[in-house]
Amino acid sequence: MQGSKYRTIVFYENYFTSFFAKLNEKTKDKIIWTFRLIEMQARVPVDVLKHMEGTNGLYEIRVQHGGDQFRIFCFFDEGKLVVLANGFQKKTQKTPRKEIERALKIKAAYEQSKKDSNPQ
């Protein structure tokens, strides 16, 4: 994965980092590898980055490590910036609604903070 970046991943507040800190090293390595793939590939496979149906611009980064599945919600800002929201370990087939709602609240807070810092 050499060459220029197609996207840049950024953290908003500490939602993702507090989740990440609790993970073991091998899981962290897999997540970092996945982030690099998202940054460096022109076309990211849908099994890695998927739009959440029924949401306005919320995406799910999918990481599988061993028998465990992890999900990290994110959204785009100006097309090239991937803003990370919350992450969690997936334990059921269906993504928990409360995690989606939390990610949407984080996205709304991020968008509001941008408006507040860039008054027109």
Sine and cosine of phi, psi and omega as CSV:
sin_phi,cos_phi,sin_psi,cos_psi,sin_omega,cos_omega
0.00,0.00,0.91,0.41,0.02,-1.00
-1.00,-0.07,0.22,-0.97,0.12,-0.99
0.96,-0.28,-0.28,-0.96,-0.09,-1.00
-0.99,0.12,0.40,-0.92,0.03,-1.00
-0.99,0.16,0.62,-0.78,0.12,-0.99
-1.00,-0.06,-0.44,0.90,-0.03,-1.00
-0.58,-0.81,0.32,-0.95,0.10,-0.99
-0.81,-0.59,0.75,-0.66,0.02,-1.00
-1.00,-0.08,0.76,-0.66,0.03,-1.00
-0.78,-0.62,0.39,-0.92,0.04,-1.00
-0.98,-0.20,0.67,-0.74,0.11,-0.99
-0.95,-0.32,0.82,-0.57,-0.07,-1.00
0.80,0.59,-0.60,-0.80,-0.02,-1.00
-0.85,-0.52,0.37,0.93,-0.05,-1.00
-0.87,0.49,-0.77,0.64,-0.01,-1.00
-0.96,0.28,-0.70,0.71,-0.11,-0.99
-0.89,0.45,-0.55,0.83,0.03,-1.00
-0.93,0.36,-0.56,0.83,0.10,-1.00
-0.93,0.38,-0.73,0.68,-0.07,-1.00
-0.87,0.49,-0.63,0.78,-0.06,-1.00
-0.87,0.49,-0.45,0.89,-0.07,-1.00
-0.99,0.10,-0.14,0.99,-0.10,-1.00
-1.00,0.08,0.37,-0.93,0.07,-1.00
-0.98,0.22,0.25,-0.97,-0.11,-0.99
-0.87,0.49,-0.67,0.74,-0.03,-1.00
-0.91,0.42,-0.62,0.78,0.06,-1.00
-0.92,0.40,-0.67,0.74,0.05,-1.00
-0.86,0.51,-0.70,0.71,0.01,-1.00
-0.86,0.52,-0.68,0.73,-0.02,-1.00
-0.91,0.42,-0.64,0.77,0.03,-1.00
-0.91,0.42,-0.70,0.72,0.03,-1.00
-0.89,0.46,-0.66,0.75,0.05,-1.00
-0.86,0.50,-0.68,0.73,0.01,-1.00
-0.90,0.44,-0.66,0.75,0.04,-1.00
-0.87,0.49,-0.67,0.74,0.02,-1.00
-0.89,0.46,-0.65,0.76,0.04,-1.00
-0.86,0.51,-0.72,0.70,-0.01,-1.00
-0.89,0.45,-0.63,0.78,-0.01,-1.00
-0.95,0.32,-0.58,0.81,-0.20,-0.98
-0.99,-0.15,-0.30,0.96,-0.04,-1.00
-1.00,-0.08,0.73,-0.69,0.04,-1.00
-0.89,0.45,-0.69,0.73,0.01,-1.00
-0.88,-0.47,0.92,-0.38,-0.02,-1.00
-1.00,0.04,0.78,-0.63,0.00,-1.00
-0.85,0.52,0.60,-0.80,-0.04,-1.00
-0.91,0.42,-0.36,0.93,0.06,-1.00
-0.98,0.20,-0.09,1.00,0.05,-1.00
-0.96,-0.28,-0.67,0.74,-0.04,-1.00
-0.70,-0.71,0.89,-0.45,-0.12,-0.99
-0.73,-0.68,0.70,-0.71,0.08,-1.00
-0.93,0.36,0.69,-0.72,0.04,-1.00
-0.99,0.11,0.92,-0.39,-0.02,-1.00
-0.85,0.52,0.59,-0.81,0.04,-1.00
0.98,0.18,0.14,0.99,0.05,-1.00
-0.87,-0.50,0.34,-0.94,0.02,-1.00
-0.99,-0.10,0.99,0.12,0.12,-0.99
1.00,0.09,0.32,0.95,0.05,-1.00
-1.00,-0.05,0.72,-0.69,0.00,-1.00
-0.86,-0.52,0.36,-0.93,-0.01,-1.00
-0.85,-0.53,0.85,-0.53,0.13,-0.99
-1.00,0.00,0.80,-0.60,-0.07,-1.00
-0.95,-0.31,0.83,-0.56,0.00,-1.00
-0.80,-0.60,0.80,-0.61,0.06,-1.00
-0.89,-0.45,0.76,-0.65,0.02,-1.00
-0.66,-0.75,0.90,-0.44,-0.10,-1.00
0.89,0.46,-0.74,-0.67,0.04,-1.00
-1.00,-0.04,0.04,1.00,-0.07,-1.00
-0.99,-0.11,0.55,-0.83,0.07,-1.00
-0.86,-0.51,0.70,-0.71,0.01,-1.00
-0.84,-0.55,0.54,-0.84,0.04,-1.00
-0.78,-0.62,0.67,-0.74,0.05,-1.00
-0.78,-0.62,0.87,-0.50,0.03,-1.00
-0.99,0.13,0.57,-0.82,0.01,-1.00
-0.45,-0.89,0.13,-0.99,0.06,-1.00
-0.47,-0.88,0.30,-0.95,-0.04,-1.00
-0.99,-0.11,0.54,-0.84,0.11,-0.99
-0.78,-0.62,0.87,-0.50,-0.02,-1.00
0.84,0.55,0.51,0.86,0.15,-0.99
0.98,0.18,-0.58,0.81,-0.12,-0.99
-0.94,-0.34,-0.21,0.98,-0.05,-1.00
-0.98,-0.20,0.84,-0.55,0.04,-1.00
-0.98,-0.22,0.90,-0.43,-0.05,-1.00
-0.99,-0.16,0.85,-0.52,-0.01,-1.00
-0.99,0.13,0.68,-0.74,0.08,-1.00
-0.95,-0.30,-0.82,-0.57,-0.04,-1.00
-1.00,-0.01,0.33,-0.94,0.08,-1.00
-0.75,-0.66,0.38,-0.93,0.03,-1.00
-0.34,-0.94,0.31,-0.95,0.10,-0.99
-1.00,0.00,0.79,-0.61,-0.05,-1.00
-1.00,0.09,0.81,-0.58,-0.05,-1.00
-0.90,-0.43,-0.19,0.98,-0.01,-1.00
-0.79,-0.61,0.20,-0.98,-0.01,-1.00
-0.89,0.45,-0.66,0.75,-0.09,-1.00
-0.99,-0.10,0.66,-0.75,0.05,-1.00
-0.92,0.39,0.79,-0.61,-0.02,-1.00
-0.87,0.50,0.75,-0.66,-0.03,-1.00
-0.84,0.54,-0.61,0.79,-0.05,-1.00
-0.90,0.44,-0.52,0.85,0.04,-1.00
-0.94,0.33,-0.63,0.77,0.05,-1.00
-0.90,0.43,-0.71,0.70,0.00,-1.00
-0.89,0.46,-0.62,0.78,0.05,-1.00
-0.88,0.47,-0.70,0.72,0.00,-1.00
-0.89,0.45,-0.64,0.77,0.02,-1.00
-0.91,0.41,-0.59,0.81,0.06,-1.00
-0.91,0.40,-0.65,0.76,0.03,-1.00
-0.90,0.44,-0.69,0.73,0.02,-1.00
-0.87,0.48,-0.70,0.72,0.01,-1.00
-0.90,0.44,-0.65,0.76,0.02,-1.00
-0.90,0.43,-0.66,0.75,0.03,-1.00
-0.88,0.48,-0.74,0.67,-0.01,-1.00
-0.89,0.45,-0.62,0.78,0.03,-1.00
-0.92,0.39,-0.64,0.77,0.00,-1.00
-0.91,0.42,-0.55,0.84,0.06,-1.00
-0.93,0.38,-0.66,0.75,0.03,-1.00
-0.89,0.45,-0.68,0.73,-0.04,-1.00
-0.90,0.43,-0.55,0.84,-0.04,-1.00
-1.00,0.03,-0.20,0.98,0.01,-1.00
-0.78,-0.63,0.90,0.43,-0.01,-1.00
-0.91,0.41,0.67,-0.74,-0.05,-1.00
-0.99,0.13,0.00,0.00,0.00,0.00
